[in-house]
Amino acid sequence: MKQQEITKMSLEDVKNQVSNLSERLAKMKLAHTVAPMENPIQIRDMRRTIARLKTELTKREAQA
């Protein structure tokens, strides 16, 4: 997910995305532990997307 897409999202959408992606990341990590994934780079990409979303949340809360 690009930064431009994140800035266009509403505050509630950002919060929902963070929770959804965090759950998916936990499942991906568990699945990767049990049986190695074909593309483990997906874990890194998802972690970075979550970080972008959390950064946007912090920025918006600071403005309010």
N, CA, C and O atoms as a Tripos MOL2 file, in Angstrom:
@<TRIPOS>MOLECULE
protein
  256   255    64     0     0
PROTEIN
NO_CHARGES

@<TRIPOS>ATOM
      1 N           0.8470   -1.1650    0.0000 N.3       1 MET1
      2 CA          0.0000    0.0000    0.0000 C.3       1 MET1
      3 C           0.9000    1.2390    0.0000 C.2       1 MET1
      4 O           1.8280    1.3490    0.8010 O.2       1 MET1
      5 N           0.6150    2.1360   -0.8860 N.am      2 LYS2
      6 CA          1.4120    3.3460   -1.0350 C.3       2 LYS2
      7 C           1.0060    4.3970   -0.0030 C.2       2 LYS2
      8 O          -0.1050    4.3650    0.5270 O.2       2 LYS2
      9 N           1.9090    5.3200    0.2730 N.am      3 GLN3
     10 CA          1.6420    6.3800    1.2360 C.3       3 GLN3
     11 C           0.4940    7.2700    0.7650 C.2       3 GLN3
     12 O          -0.2950    7.7400    1.5850 O.2       3 GLN3
     13 N           0.3910    7.5050   -0.5180 N.am      4 GLN4
     14 CA         -0.6930    8.3310   -1.0570 C.3       4 GLN4
     15 C          -2.0510    7.7000   -0.7740 C.2       4 GLN4
     16 O          -3.0080    8.4060   -0.4580 O.2       4 GLN4
     17 N          -2.1420    6.3920   -0.8820 N.am      5 GLU5
     18 CA         -3.3950    5.6900   -0.5930 C.3       5 GLU5
     19 C          -3.7520    5.8200    0.8820 C.2       5 GLU5
     20 O          -4.9210    5.9710    1.2370 O.2       5 GLU5
     21 N          -2.7510    5.7620    1.7250 N.am      6 ILE6
     22 CA         -2.9800    5.8270    3.1610 C.3       6 ILE6
     23 C          -3.4850    7.2070    3.5670 C.2       6 ILE6
     24 O          -4.3830    7.3190    4.4020 O.2       6 ILE6
     25 N          -2.9150    8.2560    2.9810 N.am      7 THR7
     26 CA         -3.3260    9.6090    3.3540 C.3       7 THR7
     27 C          -4.7530    9.9060    2.9040 C.2       7 THR7
     28 O          -5.4100   10.7620    3.4960 O.2       7 THR7
     29 N          -5.2440    9.2350    1.8900 N.am      8 LYS8
     30 CA         -6.6120    9.4470    1.4150 C.3       8 LYS8
     31 C          -7.6440    8.7300    2.2720 C.2       8 LYS8
     32 O          -8.8310    9.0480    2.1980 O.2       8 LYS8
     33 N          -7.2140    7.7660    3.0860 N.am      9 MET9
     34 CA         -8.1300    6.9780    3.9010 C.3       9 MET9
     35 C          -8.6120    7.7830    5.1120 C.2       9 MET9
     36 O          -7.9270    8.6830    5.5970 O.2       9 MET9
     37 N          -9.8170    7.4270    5.5860 N.am     10 SER10
     38 CA        -10.3350    8.0760    6.7910 C.3      10 SER10
     39 C          -9.6370    7.4790    8.0130 C.2      10 SER10
     40 O          -8.9640    6.4530    7.9200 O.2      10 SER10
     41 N          -9.8090    8.1350    9.1450 N.am     11 LEU11
     42 CA         -9.1610    7.6920   10.3740 C.3      11 LEU11
     43 C          -9.6240    6.2950   10.7770 C.2      11 LEU11
     44 O          -8.8170    5.4630   11.1910 O.2      11 LEU11
     45 N         -10.9270    6.0430   10.6550 N.am     12 GLU12
     46 CA        -11.4650    4.7190   11.0010 C.3      12 GLU12
     47 C         -10.9310    3.6410   10.0710 C.2      12 GLU12
     48 O         -10.6220    2.5320   10.5070 O.2      12 GLU12
     49 N         -10.8240    3.9710    8.7880 N.am     13 ASP13
     50 CA        -10.2900    3.0010    7.8250 C.3      13 ASP13
     51 C          -8.8470    2.6340    8.1620 C.2      13 ASP13
     52 O          -8.4520    1.4720    8.0620 O.2      13 ASP13
     53 N          -8.0730    3.6300    8.5590 N.am     14 VAL14
     54 CA         -6.6710    3.3770    8.9080 C.3      14 VAL14
     55 C          -6.5980    2.4510   10.1240 C.2      14 VAL14
     56 O          -5.8130    1.5040   10.1410 O.2      14 VAL14
     57 N          -7.4180    2.7280   11.1360 N.am     15 LYS15
     58 CA         -7.4280    1.8810   12.3360 C.3      15 LYS15
     59 C          -7.8370    0.4490   12.0000 C.2      15 LYS15
     60 O          -7.2500   -0.5070   12.5060 O.2      15 LYS15
     61 N          -8.8450    0.3100   11.1450 N.am     16 ASN16
     62 CA         -9.2960   -1.0280   10.7480 C.3      16 ASN16
     63 C          -8.2140   -1.7690    9.9780 C.2      16 ASN16
     64 O          -7.9960   -2.9620   10.1910 O.2      16 ASN16
     65 N          -7.5370   -1.0580    9.0810 N.am     17 GLN17
     66 CA         -6.4690   -1.6730    8.2990 C.3      17 GLN17
     67 C          -5.3430   -2.1530    9.2090 C.2      17 GLN17
     68 O          -4.7970   -3.2360    9.0000 O.2      17 GLN17
     69 N          -4.9920   -1.3510   10.2240 N.am     18 VAL18
     70 CA         -3.9180   -1.7420   11.1370 C.3      18 VAL18
     71 C          -4.2910   -3.0380   11.8470 C.2      18 VAL18
     72 O          -3.4730   -3.9530   11.9410 O.2      18 VAL18
     73 N          -5.5170   -3.1210   12.3440 N.am     19 SER19
     74 CA         -5.9090   -4.3320   13.0610 C.3      19 SER19
     75 C          -5.9790   -5.5390   12.1250 C.2      19 SER19
     76 O          -5.5280   -6.6270   12.4840 O.2      19 SER19
     77 N          -6.5350   -5.3550   10.9390 N.am     20 ASN20
     78 CA         -6.6350   -6.4690    9.9820 C.3      20 ASN20
     79 C          -5.2590   -6.9650    9.5460 C.2      20 ASN20
     80 O          -5.0030   -8.1690    9.5210 O.2      20 ASN20
     81 N          -4.3830   -6.0320    9.2060 N.am     21 LEU21
     82 CA         -3.0610   -6.4370    8.7400 C.3      21 LEU21
     83 C          -2.2300   -7.0390    9.8620 C.2      21 LEU21
     84 O          -1.4150   -7.9270    9.6130 O.2      21 LEU21
     85 N          -2.4190   -6.5750   11.0870 N.am     22 SER22
     86 CA         -1.6900   -7.1500   12.2190 C.3      22 SER22
     87 C          -2.0900   -8.6090   12.4280 C.2      22 SER22
     88 O          -1.2420   -9.4620   12.6910 O.2      22 SER22
     89 N          -3.3710   -8.8830   12.3110 N.am     23 GLU23
     90 CA         -3.8390  -10.2650   12.4310 C.3      23 GLU23
     91 C          -3.2620  -11.1310   11.3080 C.2      23 GLU23
     92 O          -2.7910  -12.2440   11.5450 O.2      23 GLU23
     93 N          -3.3070  -10.6030   10.0900 N.am     24 ARG24
     94 CA         -2.7690  -11.3610    8.9510 C.3      24 ARG24
     95 C          -1.2710  -11.6100    9.1100 C.2      24 ARG24
     96 O          -0.7740  -12.6840    8.7710 O.2      24 ARG24
     97 N          -0.5490  -10.6010    9.6320 N.am     25 LEU25
     98 CA          0.8930  -10.7530    9.8310 C.3      25 LEU25
     99 C           1.1810  -11.8600   10.8350 C.2      25 LEU25
    100 O           2.0800  -12.6750   10.6250 O.2      25 LEU25
    101 N           0.4230  -11.8910   11.9230 N.am     26 ALA26
    102 CA          0.6190  -12.9420   12.9270 C.3      26 ALA26
    103 C           0.3770  -14.3240   12.3210 C.2      26 ALA26
    104 O           1.1240  -15.2650   12.5910 O.2      26 ALA26
    105 N          -0.6650  -14.4410   11.5040 N.am     27 LYS27
    106 CA         -0.9580  -15.7240   10.8580 C.3      27 LYS27
    107 C           0.1430  -16.1140    9.8720 C.2      27 LYS27
    108 O           0.5220  -17.2810    9.7780 O.2      27 LYS27
    109 N           0.6520  -15.1160    9.1340 N.am     28 MET28
    110 CA          1.7090  -15.3910    8.1700 C.3      28 MET28
    111 C           2.9790  -15.8470    8.8860 C.2      28 MET28
    112 O           3.6510  -16.7730    8.4310 O.2      28 MET28
    113 N           3.3060  -15.2080    9.9920 N.am     29 LYS29
    114 CA          4.5040  -15.5980   10.7430 C.3      29 LYS29
    115 C           4.3780  -17.0160   11.2620 C.2      29 LYS29
    116 O           5.3320  -17.7920   11.2020 O.2      29 LYS29
    117 N           3.2020  -17.3580   11.7740 N.am     30 LEU30
    118 CA          2.9810  -18.7120   12.2770 C.3      30 LEU30
    119 C           3.0820  -19.7300   11.1420 C.2      30 LEU30
    120 O           3.7150  -20.7760   11.2900 O.2      30 LEU30
    121 N           2.4600  -19.4200   10.0240 N.am     31 ALA31
    122 CA          2.5070  -20.3270    8.8770 C.3      31 ALA31
    123 C           3.9400  -20.4930    8.3720 C.2      31 ALA31
    124 O           4.3320  -21.5810    7.9510 O.2      31 ALA31
    125 N           4.7140  -19.4180    8.4170 N.am     32 HIS32
    126 CA          6.0960  -19.4740    7.9480 C.3      32 HIS32
    127 C           6.9550  -20.3110    8.9050 C.2      32 HIS32
    128 O           7.8980  -20.9790    8.4790 O.2      32 HIS32
    129 N           6.6230  -20.2680   10.1890 N.am     33 THR33
    130 CA          7.3590  -21.0600   11.1720 C.3      33 THR33
    131 C           7.1070  -22.5480   10.9650 C.2      33 THR33
    132 O           8.0260  -23.3610   11.0520 O.2      33 THR33
    133 N           5.8560  -22.8930   10.6910 N.am     34 VAL34
    134 CA          5.4840  -24.2900   10.5140 C.3      34 VAL34
    135 C           6.0580  -24.8410    9.2140 C.2      34 VAL34
    136 O           6.7090  -25.8860    9.2060 O.2      34 VAL34
    137 N           5.8130  -24.1340    8.1230 N.am     35 ALA35
    138 CA          6.3190  -24.5560    6.8130 C.3      35 ALA35
    139 C           6.7900  -23.3000    6.0780 C.2      35 ALA35
    140 O           6.0060  -22.3680    5.8980 O.2      35 ALA35
    141 N           8.0390  -23.2590    5.6570 N.am     36 PRO36
    142 CA          8.5600  -22.0580    4.9970 C.3      36 PRO36
    143 C           7.7110  -21.6230    3.7970 C.2      36 PRO36
    144 O           7.2830  -22.4390    2.9810 O.2      36 PRO36
    145 N           7.4880  -20.3220    3.7220 N.am     37 MET37
    146 CA          6.6960  -19.7590    2.6300 C.3      37 MET37
    147 C           7.5400  -19.6900    1.3610 C.2      37 MET37
    148 O           8.7700  -19.6870    1.4100 O.2      37 MET37
    149 N           6.8520  -19.6350    0.2320 N.am     38 GLU38
    150 CA          7.5590  -19.4790   -1.0320 C.3      38 GLU38
    151 C           8.2090  -18.1020   -1.1130 C.2      38 GLU38
    152 O           9.3310  -17.9530   -1.5980 O.2      38 GLU38
    153 N           7.4700  -17.0890   -0.6220 N.am     39 ASN39
    154 CA          7.9610  -15.7220   -0.7140 C.3      39 ASN39
    155 C           7.9290  -15.0530    0.6670 C.2      39 ASN39
    156 O           6.9600  -14.3680    0.9950 O.2      39 ASN39
    157 N           8.9750  -15.2430    1.4730 N.am     40 PRO40
    158 CA          8.9780  -14.6700    2.8150 C.3      40 PRO40
    159 C           9.0960  -13.1430    2.8300 C.2      40 PRO40
    160 O           8.9360  -12.5210    3.8800 O.2      40 PRO40
    161 N           9.3730  -12.5450    1.6830 N.am     41 ILE41
    162 CA          9.4530  -11.0880    1.5890 C.3      41 ILE41
    163 C           8.0900  -10.4630    1.8760 C.2      41 ILE41
    164 O           8.0110   -9.2930    2.2500 O.2      41 ILE41
    165 N           7.0110  -11.2400    1.7020 N.am     42 GLN42
    166 CA          5.6670  -10.7390    1.9950 C.3      42 GLN42
    167 C           5.5450  -10.3200    3.4520 C.2      42 GLN42
    168 O           4.8400   -9.3600    3.7640 O.2      42 GLN42
    169 N           6.2220  -11.0270    4.3440 N.am     43 ILE43
    170 CA          6.1800  -10.6900    5.7670 C.3      43 ILE43
    171 C           6.7890   -9.3120    5.9780 C.2      43 ILE43
    172 O           6.2250   -8.4830    6.6920 O.2      43 ILE43
    173 N           7.9220   -9.0700    5.3690 N.am     44 ARG44
    174 CA          8.5870   -7.7670    5.5070 C.3      44 ARG44
    175 C           7.7260   -6.6550    4.9340 C.2      44 ARG44
    176 O           7.5970   -5.5940    5.5460 O.2      44 ARG44
    177 N           7.1360   -6.8830    3.7670 N.am     45 ASP45
    178 CA          6.2990   -5.8680    3.1460 C.3      45 ASP45
    179 C           5.0880   -5.5390    4.0110 C.2      45 ASP45
    180 O           4.7180   -4.3720    4.1440 O.2      45 ASP45
    181 N           4.4740   -6.5530    4.5980 N.am     46 MET46
    182 CA          3.3040   -6.3210    5.4410 C.3      46 MET46
    183 C           3.6990   -5.5600    6.7070 C.2      46 MET46
    184 O           2.9760   -4.6670    7.1510 O.2      46 MET46
    185 N           4.8350   -5.9120    7.2750 N.am     47 ARG47
    186 CA          5.3220   -5.2170    8.4740 C.3      47 ARG47
    187 C           5.5570   -3.7430    8.1760 C.2      47 ARG47
    188 O           5.2370   -2.8810    8.9940 O.2      47 ARG47
    189 N           6.1080   -3.4590    7.0220 N.am     48 ARG48
    190 CA          6.3610   -2.0630    6.6370 C.3      48 ARG48
    191 C           5.0720   -1.3110    6.3550 C.2      48 ARG48
    192 O           4.9700   -0.1240    6.6670 O.2      48 ARG48
    193 N           4.0970   -1.9730    5.7760 N.am     49 THR49
    194 CA          2.7940   -1.3450    5.5350 C.3      49 THR49
    195 C           2.1300   -0.9900    6.8550 C.2      49 THR49
    196 O           1.5580    0.0920    6.9950 O.2      49 THR49
    197 N           2.2040   -1.8970    7.8240 N.am     50 ILE50
    198 CA          1.6360   -1.6230    9.1460 C.3      50 ILE50
    199 C           2.3440   -0.4220    9.7710 C.2      50 ILE50
    200 O           1.7010    0.4210   10.3960 O.2      50 ILE50
    201 N           3.6420   -0.3430    9.6070 N.am     51 ALA51
    202 CA          4.3980    0.7870   10.1480 C.3      51 ALA51
    203 C           3.9560    2.0990    9.4970 C.2      51 ALA51
    204 O           3.8380    3.1170   10.1780 O.2      51 ALA51
    205 N           3.7120    2.0820    8.1880 N.am     52 ARG52
    206 CA          3.2330    3.2860    7.5040 C.3      52 ARG52
    207 C           1.8790    3.7190    8.0500 C.2      52 ARG52
    208 O           1.6430    4.9050    8.2820 O.2      52 ARG52
    209 N           0.9910    2.7470    8.2520 N.am     53 LEU53
    210 CA         -0.3390    3.0490    8.7810 C.3      53 LEU53
    211 C          -0.2530    3.6160   10.1920 C.2      53 LEU53
    212 O          -0.9440    4.5830   10.5130 O.2      53 LEU53
    213 N           0.5790    3.0320   11.0290 N.am     54 LYS54
    214 CA          0.7260    3.5200   12.4020 C.3      54 LYS54
    215 C           1.3400    4.9170   12.4360 C.2      54 LYS54
    216 O           0.9780    5.7360   13.2800 O.2      54 LYS54
    217 N           2.2550    5.1860   11.5320 N.am     55 THR55
    218 CA          2.8440    6.5170   11.4370 C.3      55 THR55
    219 C           1.7830    7.5370   11.0690 C.2      55 THR55
    220 O           1.7550    8.6330   11.6290 O.2      55 THR55
    221 N           0.9160    7.1940   10.1410 N.am     56 GLU56
    222 CA         -0.1700    8.0840    9.7330 C.3      56 GLU56
    223 C          -1.1300    8.3170   10.9070 C.2      56 GLU56
    224 O          -1.5950    9.4390   11.1060 O.2      56 GLU56
    225 N          -1.4250    7.2870   11.6730 N.am     57 LEU57
    226 CA         -2.2890    7.4420   12.8480 C.3      57 LEU57
    227 C          -1.6750    8.4200   13.8490 C.2      57 LEU57
    228 O          -2.3590    9.3020   14.3680 O.2      57 LEU57
    229 N          -0.3960    8.2560   14.1090 N.am     58 THR58
    230 CA          0.2870    9.1390   15.0530 C.3      58 THR58
    231 C           0.2740   10.5740   14.5610 C.2      58 THR58
    232 O           0.0700   11.5060   15.3390 O.2      58 THR58
    233 N           0.4930   10.7460   13.2640 N.am     59 LYS59
    234 CA          0.5120   12.0870   12.6840 C.3      59 LYS59
    235 C          -0.8620   12.7470   12.8020 C.2      59 LYS59
    236 O          -0.9550   13.9280   13.1350 O.2      59 LYS59
    237 N          -1.9210   11.9950   12.5330 N.am     60 ARG60
    238 CA         -3.2570   12.5550   12.6160 C.3      60 ARG60
    239 C          -3.6650   12.8650   14.0540 C.2      60 ARG60
    240 O          -4.3380   13.8650   14.3030 O.2      60 ARG60
    241 N          -3.2670   12.0230   14.9950 N.am     61 GLU61
    242 CA         -3.5910   12.2680   16.3910 C.3      61 GLU61
    243 C          -2.8480   13.4820   16.9190 C.2      61 GLU61
    244 O          -3.3640   14.1900   17.7830 O.2      61 GLU61
    245 N          -1.6550   13.7340   16.4190 N.am     62 ALA62
    246 CA         -0.8890   14.9070   16.8370 C.3      62 ALA62
    247 C          -1.5370   16.1910   16.3250 C.2      62 ALA62
    248 O          -1.4610   17.2320   16.9780 O.2      62 ALA62
    249 N          -2.1700   16.1150   15.1630 N.am     63 GLN63
    250 CA         -2.8280   17.2970   14.5890 C.3      63 GLN63
    251 C          -4.1200   17.6160   15.3140 C.2      63 GLN63
    252 O          -4.5170   18.7790   15.3790 O.2      63 GLN63
    253 N          -4.7800   16.6160   15.8560 N.am     64 ALA64
    254 CA         -6.0860   16.8200   16.5070 C.3      64 ALA64
    255 C          -5.9690   17.3940   17.9000 C.2      64 ALA64
    256 O          -6.9820   17.6170   18.5630 O.2      64 ALA64
@<TRIPOS>BOND
     1     1     2 1
     2     2     3 1
     3     3     4 2
     4     3     5 am
     5     5     6 1
     6     6     7 1
     7     7     8 2
     8     7     9 am
     9     9    10 1
    10    10    11 1
    11    11    12 2
    12    11    13 am
    13    13    14 1
    14    14    15 1
    15    15    16 2
    16    15    17 am
    17    17    18 1
    18    18    19 1
    19    19    20 2
    20    19    21 am
    21    21    22 1
    22    22    23 1
    23    23    24 2
    24    23    25 am
    25    25    26 1
    26    26    27 1
    27    27    28 2
    28    27    29 am
    29    29    30 1
    30    30    31 1
    31    31    32 2
    32    31    33 am
    33    33    34 1
    34    34    35 1
    35    35    36 2
    36    35    37 am
    37    37    38 1
    38    38    39 1
    39    39    40 2
    40    39    41 am
    41    41    42 1
    42    42    43 1
    43    43    44 2
    44    43    45 am
    45    45    46 1
    46    46    47 1
    47    47    48 2
    48    47    49 am
    49    49    50 1
    50    50    51 1
    51    51    52 2
    52    51    53 am
    53    53    54 1
    54    54    55 1
    55    55    56 2
    56    55    57 am
    57    57    58 1
    58    58    59 1
    59    59    60 2
    60    59    61 am
    61    61    62 1
    62    62    63 1
    63    63    64 2
    64    63    65 am
    65    65    66 1
    66    66    67 1
    67    67    68 2
    68    67    69 am
    69    69    70 1
    70    70    71 1
    71    71    72 2
    72    71    73 am
    73    73    74 1
    74    74    75 1
    75    75    76 2
    76    75    77 am
    77    77    78 1
    78    78    79 1
    79    79    80 2
    80    79    81 am
    81    81    82 1
    82    82    83 1
    83    83    84 2
    84    83    85 am
    85    85    86 1
    86    86    87 1
    87    87    88 2
    88    87    89 am
    89    89    90 1
    90    90    91 1
    91    91    92 2
    92    91    93 am
    93    93    94 1
    94    94    95 1
    95    95    96 2
    96    95    97 am
    97    97    98 1
    98    98    99 1
    99    99   100 2
   100    99   101 am
   101   101   102 1
   102   102   103 1
   103   103   104 2
   104   103   105 am
   105   105   106 1
   106   106   107 1
   107   107   108 2
   108   107   109 am
   109   109   110 1
   110   110   111 1
   111   111   112 2
   112   111   113 am
   113   113   114 1
   114   114   115 1
   115   115   116 2
   116   115   117 am
   117   117   118 1
   118   118   119 1
   119   119   120 2
   120   119   121 am
   121   121   122 1
   122   122   123 1
   123   123   124 2
   124   123   125 am
   125   125   126 1
   126   126   127 1
   127   127   128 2
   128   127   129 am
   129   129   130 1
   130   130   131 1
   131   131   132 2
   132   131   133 am
   133   133   134 1
   134   134   135 1
   135   135   136 2
   136   135   137 am
   137   137   138 1
   138   138   139 1
   139   139   140 2
   140   139   141 am
   141   141   142 1
   142   142   143 1
   143   143   144 2
   144   143   145 am
   145   145   146 1
   146   146   147 1
   147   147   148 2
   148   147   149 am
   149   149   150 1
   150   150   151 1
   151   151   152 2
   152   151   153 am
   153   153   154 1
   154   154   155 1
   155   155   156 2
   156   155   157 am
   157   157   158 1
   158   158   159 1
   159   159   160 2
   160   159   161 am
   161   161   162 1
   162   162   163 1
   163   163   164 2
   164   163   165 am
   165   165   166 1
   166   166   167 1
   167   167   168 2
   168   167   169 am
   169   169   170 1
   170   170   171 1
   171   171   172 2
   172   171   173 am
   173   173   174 1
   174   174   175 1
   175   175   176 2
   176   175   177 am
   177   177   178 1
   178   178   179 1
   179   179   180 2
   180   179   181 am
   181   181   182 1
   182   182   183 1
   183   183   184 2
   184   183   185 am
   185   185   186 1
   186   186   187 1
   187   187   188 2
   188   187   189 am
   189   189   190 1
   190   190   191 1
   191   191   192 2
   192   191   193 am
   193   193   194 1
   194   194   195 1
   195   195   196 2
   196   195   197 am
   197   197   198 1
   198   198   199 1
   199   199   200 2
   200   199   201 am
   201   201   202 1
   202   202   203 1
   203   203   204 2
   204   203   205 am
   205   205   206 1
   206   206   207 1
   207   207   208 2
   208   207   209 am
   209   209   210 1
   210   210   211 1
   211   211   212 2
   212   211   213 am
   213   213   214 1
   214   214   215 1
   215   215   216 2
   216   215   217 am
   217   217   218 1
   218   218   219 1
   219   219   220 2
   220   219   221 am
   221   221   222 1
   222   222   223 1
   223   223   224 2
   224   223   225 am
   225   225   226 1
   226   226   227 1
   227   227   228 2
   228   227   229 am
   229   229   230 1
   230   230   231 1
   231   231   232 2
   232   231   233 am
   233   233   234 1
   234   234   235 1
   235   235   236 2
   236   235   237 am
   237   237   238 1
   238   238   239 1
   239   239   240 2
   240   239   241 am
   241   241   242 1
   242   242   243 1
   243   243   244 2
   244   243   245 am
   245   245   246 1
   246   246   247 1
   247   247   248 2
   248   247   249 am
   249   249   250 1
   250   250   251 1
   251   251   252 2
   252   251   253 am
   253   253   254 1
   254   254   255 1
   255   255   256 2
@<TRIPOS>SUBSTRUCTURE
     1 MET1         2 RESIDUE 1 A MET
     2 LYS2         6 RESIDUE 1 A LYS
     3 GLN3        10 RESIDUE 1 A GLN
     4 GLN4        14 RESIDUE 1 A GLN
     5 GLU5        18 RESIDUE 1 A GLU
     6 ILE6        22 RESIDUE 1 A ILE
     7 THR7        26 RESIDUE 1 A THR
     8 LYS8        30 RESIDUE 1 A LYS
     9 MET9        34 RESIDUE 1 A MET
    10 SER10       38 RESIDUE 1 A SER
    11 LEU11       42 RESIDUE 1 A LEU
    12 GLU12       46 RESIDUE 1 A GLU
    13 ASP13       50 RESIDUE 1 A ASP
    14 VAL14       54 RESIDUE 1 A VAL
    15 LYS15       58 RESIDUE 1 A LYS
    16 ASN16       62 RESIDUE 1 A ASN
    17 GLN17       66 RESIDUE 1 A GLN
    18 VAL18       70 RESIDUE 1 A VAL
    19 SER19       74 RESIDUE 1 A SER
    20 ASN20       78 RESIDUE 1 A ASN
    21 LEU21       82 RESIDUE 1 A LEU
    22 SER22       86 RESIDUE 1 A SER
    23 GLU23       90 RESIDUE 1 A GLU
    24 ARG24       94 RESIDUE 1 A ARG
    25 LEU25       98 RESIDUE 1 A LEU
    26 ALA26      102 RESIDUE 1 A ALA
    27 LYS27      106 RESIDUE 1 A LYS
    28 MET28      110 RESIDUE 1 A MET
    29 LYS29      114 RESIDUE 1 A LYS
    30 LEU30      118 RESIDUE 1 A LEU
    31 ALA31      122 RESIDUE 1 A ALA
    32 HIS32      126 RESIDUE 1 A HIS
    33 THR33      130 RESIDUE 1 A THR
    34 VAL34      134 RESIDUE 1 A VAL
    35 ALA35      138 RESIDUE 1 A ALA
    36 PRO36      142 RESIDUE 1 A PRO
    37 MET37      146 RESIDUE 1 A MET
    38 GLU38      150 RESIDUE 1 A GLU
    39 ASN39      154 RESIDUE 1 A ASN
    40 PRO40      158 RESIDUE 1 A PRO
    41 ILE41      162 RESIDUE 1 A ILE
    42 GLN42      166 RESIDUE 1 A GLN
    43 ILE43      170 RESIDUE 1 A ILE
    44 ARG44      174 RESIDUE 1 A ARG
    45 ASP45      178 RESIDUE 1 A ASP
    46 MET46      182 RESIDUE 1 A MET
    47 ARG47      186 RESIDUE 1 A ARG
    48 ARG48      190 RESIDUE 1 A ARG
    49 THR49      194 RESIDUE 1 A THR
    50 ILE50      198 RESIDUE 1 A ILE
    51 ALA51      202 RESIDUE 1 A ALA
    52 ARG52      206 RESIDUE 1 A ARG
    53 LEU53      210 RESIDUE 1 A LEU
    54 LYS54      214 RESIDUE 1 A LYS
    55 THR55      218 RESIDUE 1 A THR
    56 GLU56      222 RESIDUE 1 A GLU
    57 LEU57      226 RESIDUE 1 A LEU
    58 THR58      230 RESIDUE 1 A THR
    59 LYS59      234 RESIDUE 1 A LYS
    60 ARG60      238 RESIDUE 1 A ARG
    61 GLU61      242 RESIDUE 1 A GLU
    62 ALA62      246 RESIDUE 1 A ALA
    63 GLN63      250 RESIDUE 1 A GLN
    64 ALA64      254 RESIDUE 1 A ALA
